[in-house]
């Protein structure tokens, strides 16, 4: 087992033995550069892509074909088309999210950027083309008007239906969740039932702030969604999200960044709440972090904090910084804004710190040797 860790100051690697007991830290690679996402290609496990913002090259993508030992910048990173004469153009400020394409489309990848843009590669990430069906959509100026989060306007959570490569989802912070059923040529909002207490119209069809959206790989009609305004579940073909976070303890609430699904059990998911009170401190609640687990699709939640700090742990876990491996009883992993990596070998029942004193952690992903 390998964990790829993207941080504010480079990429790090944690490698485990077969029992996931002993971990060895290596790196950094690209020291000083912002690494938003590192993702292994499950169709070609020697290949990894890295979304980076470098001090001298700006936003770009790096590619490795030897499991991360050597990297090279891709020759054609994501870039918006040049603006027509007399019109204001857009420039990619950061490549934020990477998603491998469908298993039947080897070499295809998707990337999300800030400002909100969707890009597709058909040559294993070397060259990227704008998905014009989204980036040039006549509604884009309303879907993504530039009212970004403190980290900017982010396109993330790009999901490919494992049954159909033409069926795609994406999310924008701030903008909402959108769906395409024709390979990205057209898109429609998918935000019914999502609350938005920061909007003049709390039932607006777009303008929402999804933090992370996931679908279950074995039951892809089941989606979960952590939002600025709660935790939600959607069972397709329904279009209306159900706020399952209402079942969380009132003193904890249902605000956070990441949400992770069990790789084999569609009714099991985990979140890591943060303090989302009026001033939005974005820290663990009362300095006592905990993972919350549901085993019944959100009807009830249980606190899982054995081994985690009992006090004075004032960190946040960002949307890409929590993941699960594929074991029968999966391991769970999260990285903190304080530079720690925490791991559970028993599906969240207990936790231990396996790395510390790293830079602020932006993403944690698993990869197989």
C-alpha positions in Angstrom: 0.0 0.0 0.0 1.2 3.5 -0.9 -0.3 6.9 0.1 0.5 9.8 -2.1 0.3 13.1 -0.2 0.0 16.5 -1.8 0.9 19.4 0.3 1.4 23.2 0.2 5.2 22.6 -0.2 5.6 19.4 -2.2 4.6 15.7 -2.5 5.4 13.0 -0.1 4.9 9.2 -0.1 4.0 6.8 2.7 4.6 3.1 2.0 3.2 0.3 4.1 3.9 -3.4 4.7 1.3 -5.9 3.8 -0.4 -5.7 7.2 -0.5 -1.9 7.0 1.3 -1.7 10.3 4.7 -0.2 9.5 4.9 2.9 7.3 7.9 4.6 5.7 7.9 8.2 4.7 9.9 9.4 1.6 10.1 12.7 -0.2 9.6 15.5 -0.6 9.3 15.7 -4.4 8.9 19.1 -5.9 9.7 20.8 -2.7 8.2 24.2 -2.4 5.6 23.7 -5.1 1.8 23.4 -4.3 0.6 19.9 -5.0 -3.2 19.7 -5.2 -3.7 16.1 -6.3 -1.7 13.0 -7.1 -3.7 10.1 -8.7 -2.7 6.7 -9.9 -4.3 5.3 -13.0 -6.2 2.1 -12.0 -6.1 1.0 -15.6 -2.3 1.3 -15.9 -0.9 1.3 -12.3 2.6 2.5 -13.3 1.1 5.8 -14.4 0.4 8.7 -12.1 -0.6 12.3 -12.7 0.1 15.2 -10.4 -1.8 18.5 -10.4 0.7 21.2 -9.3 1.1 24.9 -9.1 4.8 25.7 -9.4 6.6 28.8 -8.6 8.1 29.3 -12.0 5.8 27.4 -14.4 2.5 28.2 -12.8 -0.4 25.7 -12.9 0.6 22.5 -14.7 0.4 18.7 -14.7 3.3 16.2 -14.1 3.3 12.6 -15.3 5.1 9.5 -14.2 5.2 6.1 -15.9 7.3 4.3 -13.3 5.1 4.6 -10.2 6.4 8.0 -9.2 10.1 7.5 -9.3 10.6 10.0 -12.1 8.3 12.8 -13.3 8.1 15.0 -16.3 5.9 18.0 -17.1 3.3 17.2 -19.7 3.7 19.2 -23.0 0.1 20.4 -23.1 -1.4 21.2 -19.6 -5.0 22.4 -19.3 -5.5 25.9 -20.7 -8.6 27.8 -21.7 -9.1 28.8 -25.4 -8.0 32.2 -26.4 -10.7 34.8 -26.1 -12.2 36.3 -29.2 -11.1 39.9 -30.1 -12.7 42.4 -27.8 -13.7 39.8 -25.2 -12.2 39.0 -21.8 -10.5 35.6 -21.6 -9.9 33.2 -18.8 -6.7 31.8 -17.5 -6.1 28.6 -15.5 -4.9 29.7 -12.1 -4.5 26.1 -10.7 -5.2 22.5 -11.8 -7.1 21.3 -8.8 -8.6 17.9 -9.5 -7.7 14.8 -11.5 -10.0 11.8 -12.4 -9.1 8.8 -14.6 -11.6 8.0 -17.3 -13.7 5.0 -17.9 -12.1 1.5 -18.0 -13.2 1.2 -21.6 -11.4 4.5 -22.5 -7.8 3.8 -21.7 -5.7 7.0 -21.7 -8.6 9.3 -21.0 -8.4 11.6 -18.0 -10.4 14.6 -16.7 -9.1 17.6 -14.9 -10.9 20.4 -13.0 -9.4 23.8 -12.6 -9.8 27.2 -10.9 -11.5 29.2 -12.2 -14.1 26.5 -12.9 -13.1 24.6 -16.1 -13.3 21.0 -17.3 -10.6 19.5 -19.4 -10.1 16.1 -21.0 -7.0 14.2 -22.1 -7.0 11.2 -24.5 -3.3 10.5 -24.4 -2.7 9.6 -20.7 -2.6 13.2 -19.5 0.0 14.5 -21.9 -2.2 16.9 -23.8 -5.5 18.5 -22.5 -8.4 19.9 -24.4 -11.2 22.1 -23.1 -14.5 20.4 -22.7 -16.4 23.0 -24.7 -19.8 21.6 -23.8 -19.2 22.8 -20.3 -16.5 25.6 -20.6 -18.5 27.3 -23.3 -22.0 26.5 -22.1 -24.4 29.5 -22.4 -25.3 29.2 -18.7 -21.7 29.0 -17.4 -21.5 32.7 -16.5 -24.5 32.0 -14.1 -23.4 28.6 -12.9 -19.8 29.8 -12.2 -19.9 33.6 -11.8 -16.7 33.8 -9.9 -18.1 33.8 -6.4 -15.4 31.4 -5.2 -14.5 30.0 -1.8 -11.6 31.5 0.1 -9.4 29.1 -2.0 -11.0 30.3 -5.2 -13.6 29.0 -7.6 -12.9 25.3 -7.8 -14.2 22.6 -10.1 -13.8 19.2 -8.4 -15.5 15.8 -7.8 -15.4 14.8 -11.4 -17.2 11.4 -11.5 -17.5 8.9 -14.3 -20.3 6.3 -14.1 -18.6 2.9 -14.3 -21.4 1.6 -16.4 -21.4 4.4 -19.0 -18.4 6.7 -20.0 -20.9 9.3 -21.3 -22.5 9.8 -17.9 -20.5 12.3 -15.9 -20.9 14.4 -12.8 -18.9 17.4 -11.5 -19.1 20.0 -8.7 -18.2 23.6 -8.4 -17.4 25.5 -5.3 -19.3 27.9 -5.5 -21.8 26.8 -8.2 -23.3 23.4 -7.5 -23.4 19.9 -8.9 -23.9 19.3 -12.6 -24.6 16.2 -14.7 -24.0 15.2 -18.3 -25.4 12.1 -20.1 -23.8 12.7 -23.5 -20.1 12.7 -22.7 -19.9 16.3 -21.7 -21.6 17.9 -24.7 -24.4 19.3 -22.5 -24.9 19.7 -18.8 -27.8 20.4 -16.3 -27.8 21.3 -12.6 -28.5 18.5 -10.1 -29.1 20.5 -6.8 -32.7 19.9 -5.9 -33.1 19.5 -2.2 -29.7 21.0 -1.3 -30.1 23.8 1.2 -28.3 27.1 0.6 -28.8 29.4 3.6 -26.3 31.9 2.2 -28.4 32.5 -1.0 -31.3 35.0 -1.3 -33.3 32.0 -2.7 -32.4 29.0 -0.6 -34.0 26.7 -3.3 -32.0 28.1 -6.2 -31.2 25.6 -8.9 -27.5 26.5 -8.8 -25.2 28.7 -6.8 -24.6 26.0 -4.1 -21.3 25.1 -2.4 -20.7 21.4 -2.7 -17.4 20.4 -0.9 -17.1 16.8 -2.1 -19.3 14.4 -4.1 -18.7 10.7 -4.4 -20.6 7.8 -6.0 -20.4 4.2 -4.9 -18.3 2.1 -7.4 -20.5 -1.0 -7.0 -23.8 0.8 -6.8 -23.2 3.9 -9.0 -26.8 5.1 -8.6 -25.9 5.9 -5.0 -24.3 9.3 -4.5 -23.2 11.0 -1.3 -22.4 14.7 -0.9 -20.7 16.8 1.7 -21.9 20.4 1.3 -21.3 23.8 3.0 -24.9 23.3 4.2 -25.0 19.6 5.3 -24.5 16.0 4.2 -26.7 14.5 1.5 -27.6 11.3 -0.3 -29.1 10.8 -3.7 -30.4 7.5 -5.2 -30.9 7.8 -8.9 -32.9 8.1 -11.0 -34.3 10.5 -8.3 -33.1 14.1 -8.7 -33.8 15.4 -5.2 -31.0 15.1 -2.5 -31.9 14.0 1.0 -30.2 15.7 3.9 -28.9 12.7 5.9 -26.8 15.0 8.0 -29.9 15.9 10.0 -29.2 12.6 11.9 -25.8 13.9 13.1 -25.6 15.0 16.8 -26.8 18.6 17.1 -23.7 19.8 18.9 -21.6 18.4 16.0 -23.6 19.4 13.0 -23.1 18.2 9.5 -20.5 20.6 8.0 -17.1 19.4 6.7 -15.1 19.0 3.6 -14.5 15.2 2.8 -16.8 12.3 2.5 -15.6 8.7 1.8 -17.6 5.6 0.9 -16.8 2.0 1.8 -15.4 0.3 -1.3 -17.8 -2.7 -1.0 -20.8 -1.6 1.1 -23.0 1.2 -0.4 -24.7 2.0 2.9 -21.4 2.8 4.7 -19.7 6.2 4.5 -17.5 8.4 6.6 -17.2 12.1 7.2 -15.0 14.3 9.3 -17.0 17.3 10.7 -15.5 20.7 11.3 -16.7 23.7 13.2 -19.1 25.5 10.8 -20.6 28.0 13.2 -21.3 31.6 12.2 -17.6 32.7 12.1 -16.6 29.5 10.3 -13.4 28.8 12.2 -12.9 25.6 10.1 -11.2 23.6 12.9 -12.1 20.3 14.5 -15.1 20.9 16.8 -13.9 22.0 20.3 -10.4 20.9 19.3 -11.5 17.2 19.5 -11.5 15.7 16.0 -13.6 12.6 15.2 -14.7 10.7 12.2 -18.4 9.9 12.0 -19.6 6.7 10.3 -23.0 5.6 8.9 -23.7 2.0 8.1 -27.3 2.5 7.1 -27.0 5.2 4.4 -27.3 8.1 6.8 -30.2 7.2 9.0 -27.8 7.1 12.0 -24.2 8.1 12.6 -21.6 6.9 15.1 -18.5 8.7 16.5 -15.2 7.0 15.8 -12.4 8.8 17.7 -10.4 6.1 19.5 -6.7 7.1 19.2 -7.4 10.6 18.0 -6.4 13.6 20.1 -8.8 14.3 23.0 -8.1 18.0 23.2 -6.2 20.9 21.6 -6.2 19.5 18.0 -7.3 22.6 16.0 -7.0 21.4 12.5 -9.1 20.9 9.4 -9.2 18.0 6.9 -9.7 19.3 3.3 -11.9 17.7 0.6 -9.1 15.6 -1.1 -7.3 14.7 2.1 -9.3 11.7 3.2 -9.6 8.3 1.4 -10.0 4.6 1.8 -8.1 1.6 0.4 -9.8 -1.4 -1.3 -9.3 -4.1 1.4 -12.2 -6.2 2.6 -12.0 -4.3 5.9 -10.8 -1.0 4.4 -8.1 1.2 5.8 -9.0 4.8 6.2 -6.6 7.7 6.0 -6.7 11.5 6.4 -4.2 14.3 6.3 -4.6 17.5 8.3 -3.9 21.2 7.8 -1.4 20.7 10.6 0.7 18.3 8.6 -0.3 15.0 10.2 -1.4 11.7 8.6 -3.8 9.5 10.5 -4.6 5.9 9.6 -7.1 3.3 10.6 -6.6 -0.4 9.7 -10.1 -1.4 11.0 -12.5 0.8 9.0 -12.3 3.7 11.4 -12.7 1.8 14.7 -9.3 3.1 15.9 -6.7 5.6 14.7 -3.0 6.3 14.9 -0.7 9.0 13.6 1.7 7.6 11.0 3.4 10.9 9.9 3.7 14.4 11.4 5.4 17.8 10.8 4.6 17.8 7.1 3.4 21.0 5.4 -0.3 21.7 5.2 -1.9 18.7 3.5 -4.1 19.2 0.5 -4.7 15.6 -0.7 -4.2 12.0 0.3 -4.8 9.2 -2.2 -4.1 5.4 -2.2 -2.0 3.5 -4.8 -1.1 -0.1 -5.2 2.4 -1.4 -5.7 
